[in-house]
Amino acid sequence: MQKPNILLIMCDQYRGDALSCQQHPDVKTPNLDTLAAQGVCFDHAYSACPSCIPARAALLTGRSQKKHGRVGYEDGIDWDYQHYMAEEFSNAGYQTQCIGKMHVHPPRLLCGFQGLQLHDGYLGHYRSQKIPHWMHQEVSDDYLYDLKNAMGQDADITSTGVECNSWVTHPWIYPEHLHPTNWVSDKSIRFLKTRDRTKPFFLMASYVRPHQPFDAPQSYYDLYKDKALRPPFEDDWSDPTLTETYGRIKDSIYGCSDEQLRHDAMAGYYASITHIDHQLGRIIQSLIEDGSYEDTIILFLSDHGEMLFDHHCWRKVYPYQGSIHIPLIFRIGKHIADIKPHHADTIAELRDIMPTLLDYAKLNCPDTVDGKSLQPAITANTSIRSWLHGEHSFHSGLSNHYIVTNKDKFIWYSETGQEQYFDLINDPHESHNAIHDTQYQDRIHELRKLLIDELADREEGYSDGFKLISGRPSKNMLF
């Protein structure tokens, strides 16, 4: 029997709760709901370093941030790893292809894929005139090349007038079929139609959206723009004056001070998600039409979330659920395994995808991988991890570390020493910082000790094995 096909669908900045099947009151995702209803939905999936580059390093190498070395966001740093996920499948006789976003350096690095049709979205580093010409987005990005061929040389991914980290939204100004979300689906369907039928395939369809810019076609924006949407989550611990001070800056990490613009941004975010969902439906239908649907493992995930104004925050890198909690859905074709649909309880992370897929393909997992196969959780809802250490270096005193379980979370800000504790069972939206509450002190001590031990050998000097040491400078790369 031929090894299973694999369709890995990845989105950028997609919150873990932004699915109808997760009881979100506003956003509609019928195709993703179908995958979840027929497969396994991981309710406790996380990004251990929630920004694009370190999260993708975890996915593509199967390594934790301690092993791949990227603990913050920094463009222009060479990727030089042994044993990429796609490389293992290519070496095992798979036809491998990535379509869409990679966000690696140098651009167009294949990371083991045999073919690449690239669209990284707007990346300022690769629009600079200070980099080699061949790295510039106008040269290296396949989608931008196609857009200019269709609409003229002045056409650009910035033409809607909204910025790639901004809460400003505006509907797509070009024909809908030219949107980058459609482009990824078009190219993916073409690959599926023209692939080598003597080999199994590994296709990564990697969407830039719902990452900003929020520029879904008008028909999708219309679904949400006039609706009363669930308000952002409030709390008793964040500082709303930061939003008042910085909330007129269009990409402020402290959100937006204008209520109407906040609503419009949320509508734009949800519009982008439903647009993606409908385009995913086209790819899935293509698999059904050519008879390979039940011979294929389909998984859907994102690199990290979006705060979407929760706790007066915007974008990612924060240790809160909007930023670190990601969607993760597996649908295993019936010809591969008979899986009873369920919600998996285990803590899962991006590093676990590589060993899981290699496990299903019955391929050896390299010893560089420190992720864990999720197959026991998929087949029998067996827990593979009870807690996860996550982190992100950042500016303005916001460098952070967290320990999260399926019931609670401990957060430590390394520069300031500030601590937070959230009971995620009774307080899933992190409305109350219970760090000083008497009934949690033993548990807080337990989670703090996990973090002390986890950081004991780190080069930054965050821990001496007995206590956490605040005020140490953070860095984006460990080595």
VENCORWO-V632540 format. One record per pair of residues at least 4 apart in sequence whose C-alpha atoms are under 7 Angstrom apart, sorted by the first residue. I is the first residue (numbers start at 1). GAP is how many residues later the second one is. D is the distance in whole Angstrom. If there is no record, write none. Layout:
# VENCORWO-V632540
i={I	I}
gap={GAP	GAP}
d={D	D}
This chain:
# VENCORWO-V632540
i={2	3	3	4	4	4	4	4	4	5	5	5	5	5	5	6	6	6	6	6	6	7	7	7	7	7	7	7	8	8	8	8	8	8	9	9	9	9	9	9	10	10	10	10	10	10	11	11	11	11	11	11	11	11	12	12	12	12	12	12	12	12	13	13	13	13	13	13	13	14	14	14	14	14	14	15	15	15	15	15	15	15	15	16	16	16	16	17	17	18	18	19	19	19	19	19	20	20	20	20	20	21	26	27	28	29	29	29	30	31	31	31	31	32	32	33	34	35	35	36	36	36	37	38	38	39	39	39	39	39	39	40	40	40	40	40	40	40	40	41	41	41	41	41	41	42	42	42	42	42	43	43	43	44	44	44	44	44	45	45	45	45	45	45	45	46	46	46	46	46	47	47	47	47	47	47	47	47	48	48	48	48	49	49	49	49	49	49	50	50	50	50	50	50	50	50	51	51	51	51	51	52	52	53	53	53	54	54	54	54	54	55	55	56	56	57	57	58	58	58	58	58	58	59	59	59	59	60	60	61	61	61	61	62	62	62	62	62	62	62	62	63	63	63	63	63	63	64	64	64	65	65	65	69	69	69	70	70	70	71	71	71	71	71	72	72	72	72	72	73	74	75	76	77	78	78	79	79	83	83	83	84	84	84	85	85	86	86	86	86	86	87	87	87	87	88	89	89	90	90	90	90	90	93	94	94	94	94	95	95	95	95	96	96	96	96	96	96	97	97	97	97	97	97	97	98	98	98	98	98	98	98	99	99	99	99	99	99	99	99	99	100	100	100	100	100	100	100	100	101	101	101	101	101	101	102	103	104	105	107	107	110	117	118	118	118	119	119	119	120	121	122	123	124	126	126	126	127	127	131	131	132	134	134	135	135	136	137	138	138	141	142	143	143	144	144	145	146	147	147	147	148	148	148	151	155	158	160	160	160	162	162	162	162	162	163	164	164	165	165	165	166	166	166	166	167	167	167	168	168	169	169	169	169	169	169	170	170	171	171	171	171	171	172	172	172	172	174	176	177	178	178	179	180	181	181	181	182	182	183	184	184	184	185	185	185	185	186	187	188	188	189	189	189	190	191	209	210	210	210	214	214	214	215	216	216	216	216	216	216	217	218	219	220	220	221	221	221	221	224	224	225	225	232	232	232	233	233	233	234	234	234	235	235	235	235	236	236	237	237	238	240	240	241	242	242	243	243	243	243	243	243	244	246	246	247	247	247	247	247	248	248	252	253	253	253	254	254	254	255	255	255	255	256	258	259	260	261	262	263	264	265	266	266	267	268	269	270	271	272	273	274	275	276	277	278	279	280	281	282	283	284	285	286	287	287	287	288	288	292	293	294	294	294	295	295	295	296	296	297	297	297	298	298	298	299	299	299	300	300	300	301	301	301	301	302	302	304	304	304	304	305	305	305	305	305	305	306	306	306	306	306	307	307	307	307	307	307	308	308	308	309	309	316	317	317	318	319	319	319	319	320	321	332	332	332	333	334	339	344	344	345	345	346	346	346	346	346	347	347	347	347	347	348	351	352	352	352	352	352	353	354	355	355	355	355	355	356	356	356	356	357	358	358	358	358	359	359	374	375	376	376	376	377	377	377	386	387	387	387	388	388	388	389	389	389	390	390	390	391	391	391	392	392	392	393	393	393	393	393	394	394	395	397	397	398	399	399	399	400	400	400	401	401	401	402	402	402	402	403	403	403	403	403	404	404	404	405	407	407	407	408	408	408	408	409	409	409	410	410	410	410	410	411	411	411	412	412	412	412	413	413	413	414	414	414	415	415	415	416	416	417	419	420	420	420	421	421	421	422	422	422	422	422	423	424	424	427	437	440	441	442	443	444	445	446	447	448	449	450	451	452	452	452	452	452	452	453	455	455	456	456	456	458	460	460	460	461	462	462	462	462	463	463	463}
gap={198	197	358	196	291	292	293	332	357	195	196	197	290	291	292	195	196	197	290	291	292	195	196	197	289	290	291	292	195	196	197	290	291	292	195	196	197	290	291	292	195	196	197	290	291	292	195	196	197	198	199	290	291	292	195	196	197	198	199	290	291	292	197	198	289	290	291	292	293	196	288	290	291	292	312	289	290	291	307	308	310	311	312	289	309	310	311	5	7	6	9	4	5	8	9	10	4	7	8	9	13	12	203	243	246	4	245	248	4	4	246	247	250	4	245	4	4	4	296	4	5	293	304	293	303	291	292	293	300	302	303	289	290	291	301	302	303	304	338	287	288	289	301	302	303	286	287	301	302	303	300	301	302	301	302	303	304	362	280	281	282	283	302	303	304	278	279	280	302	303	8	256	257	277	278	279	302	303	301	341	342	343	5	6	22	341	342	343	5	253	254	266	267	273	274	342	4	22	253	265	266	4	251	4	20	50	4	16	17	18	19	4	248	4	247	4	11	4	5	6	7	292	293	291	292	294	295	24	25	22	23	24	308	289	290	291	292	293	307	308	309	4	5	288	306	307	308	4	287	306	4	5	6	408	409	410	406	407	408	320	321	322	405	406	320	321	322	404	405	403	402	50	29	28	27	28	25	26	4	5	283	4	27	28	4	269	4	10	25	26	27	4	24	25	26	4	4	5	4	5	6	22	23	106	105	106	107	108	104	105	106	107	17	18	19	105	106	107	16	17	18	19	105	106	107	15	17	18	19	105	106	107	17	18	19	85	88	89	105	106	107	17	18	19	20	84	105	106	107	17	18	19	105	106	107	18	17	5	4	28	33	6	25	23	24	25	22	23	24	88	87	42	4	4	9	10	11	9	10	4	5	4	5	6	4	5	4	4	6	7	4	4	4	37	4	12	4	4	4	8	31	4	5	7	4	4	4	10	12	13	4	6	7	8	51	50	48	49	47	48	86	46	47	84	85	83	84	98	82	97	44	45	46	95	96	99	44	45	44	45	46	47	50	43	44	45	46	4	41	5	4	5	4	4	4	26	95	4	97	4	4	21	23	4	94	95	98	4	4	4	17	4	94	97	4	4	63	59	62	63	54	55	58	53	4	5	52	55	56	59	4	4	4	51	55	4	46	47	50	43	47	39	42	76	77	78	77	78	196	76	77	197	76	195	196	197	195	196	195	196	73	4	72	4	4	12	4	11	12	13	14	69	13	6	8	5	7	8	9	10	8	9	62	60	61	62	58	59	60	54	57	58	59	6	4	4	4	4	4	4	4	4	4	42	4	4	4	4	4	4	4	4	4	4	4	4	4	4	4	4	4	4	4	4	4	5	6	4	5	4	40	39	40	41	38	40	41	36	37	34	35	36	32	33	34	30	31	32	28	29	30	25	26	27	28	24	25	19	20	21	22	11	17	18	19	20	21	8	9	10	16	17	6	7	8	9	15	16	5	6	7	4	5	7	6	75	5	4	5	81	83	4	4	4	5	7	4	4	40	33	37	36	38	31	37	38	39	40	38	39	40	58	59	4	20	4	19	20	21	22	4	4	4	10	16	17	18	4	17	18	19	4	4	5	6	7	4	14	4	4	4	5	6	4	5	6	19	16	17	18	15	16	17	13	14	15	11	12	13	9	10	11	7	8	9	6	7	81	82	83	4	5	4	18	19	15	14	15	16	12	13	14	10	11	12	7	8	9	10	6	7	8	44	48	4	5	6	4	16	17	18	14	15	16	17	12	13	14	10	11	12	34	37	8	9	10	5	6	7	8	4	5	6	56	57	58	55	56	57	54	55	53	16	13	14	15	12	13	14	5	8	10	11	12	4	4	6	4	4	4	4	4	4	4	4	4	4	4	4	4	4	4	11	13	14	15	16	12	7	8	7	8	9	4	12	13	14	11	6	7	8	10	4	5	6}
d={7	6	6	6	6	6	7	7	6	5	5	6	6	4	6	6	5	6	5	5	6	6	5	6	7	6	5	6	6	5	6	6	5	6	6	5	6	6	5	6	6	5	6	6	5	5	6	5	6	6	7	6	5	7	6	5	6	6	5	5	6	7	6	5	6	6	5	4	5	6	6	6	5	6	7	7	4	6	6	7	6	5	7	7	5	4	4	6	6	6	6	7	6	6	7	6	5	6	5	6	7	5	6	6	6	6	6	6	6	7	6	7	6	6	6	6	6	6	6	6	6	6	6	6	6	6	4	7	7	5	7	6	5	6	5	5	6	7	6	6	5	7	7	5	6	5	6	6	5	7	6	6	6	7	6	5	6	6	6	6	7	6	6	5	6	5	5	5	6	5	6	6	6	5	7	7	6	6	7	7	4	6	6	6	6	6	5	5	6	7	5	6	5	7	6	7	6	6	6	6	6	6	6	6	6	6	6	5	6	7	7	6	5	6	6	6	7	5	5	6	7	6	5	5	5	6	7	6	5	6	5	6	7	4	6	7	5	7	5	6	5	6	6	5	5	5	6	6	6	7	5	6	6	5	5	6	6	5	6	7	6	6	5	6	5	5	7	4	7	6	7	7	6	6	5	6	7	6	6	7	7	7	6	6	7	6	6	7	7	5	5	6	7	4	6	6	7	5	5	6	6	7	7	7	6	5	5	6	6	6	5	6	5	5	7	6	5	6	6	6	5	6	6	5	6	7	6	5	6	6	5	6	6	5	6	6	7	7	6	5	6	6	5	5	7	6	6	5	6	6	5	4	5	6	6	6	6	7	7	6	7	7	6	5	5	7	5	6	5	7	6	6	7	7	6	5	5	6	6	7	7	7	6	6	7	6	6	5	7	7	6	6	6	7	6	7	6	6	6	7	7	5	5	5	6	7	7	6	6	6	7	6	6	7	6	6	5	5	5	7	5	6	7	5	4	6	6	5	7	6	7	5	6	7	6	6	7	5	5	5	5	5	7	5	6	5	7	7	6	6	7	6	6	6	7	6	6	6	6	6	6	7	7	6	6	7	6	6	6	6	7	6	6	7	6	6	6	6	5	6	5	6	7	7	6	6	7	6	5	7	7	6	7	5	6	6	7	6	5	5	7	6	5	7	6	5	5	6	7	6	5	6	6	7	4	6	6	6	7	6	6	7	6	6	6	6	5	5	6	6	6	6	6	6	7	6	6	6	4	5	6	6	7	6	5	6	6	4	6	6	6	5	5	6	6	6	6	6	6	6	6	6	6	7	6	6	6	6	6	6	6	6	6	6	6	7	7	6	6	6	7	6	6	6	6	5	5	6	5	6	6	4	5	5	5	5	6	7	5	6	5	6	6	5	6	5	4	6	6	5	7	7	5	5	7	6	6	6	6	7	6	6	6	4	6	6	6	7	5	5	5	5	6	5	5	6	5	5	7	5	7	5	5	5	6	6	6	6	6	7	7	6	5	7	7	7	7	6	6	6	5	7	7	7	5	6	6	7	5	6	6	7	6	7	5	6	4	5	6	7	6	6	6	6	6	6	5	6	4	5	6	6	6	5	7	6	6	7	6	6	6	6	5	4	4	6	6	7	6	5	6	5	7	6	5	7	6	5	6	5	4	6	6	6	7	4	6	6	6	6	5	5	7	6	6	6	6	6	7	6	4	6	6	5	6	7	6	4	6	6	5	7	7	7	6	4	7	6	6	5	5	6	5	5	7	6	5	7	6	5	7	7	6	5	5	6	6	6	5	7	5	5	6	5	6	7	5	4	6	6	6	5	7	6	7	5	6	5	5	7	6	7	6	6	5	4	7	6	7	6	6	6	6	6	6	7	6	6	6	6	6	6	6	6	7	6	6	6	6	6	5	6	5	7	7	7	7	7	6	5	7	7	6	5	5}
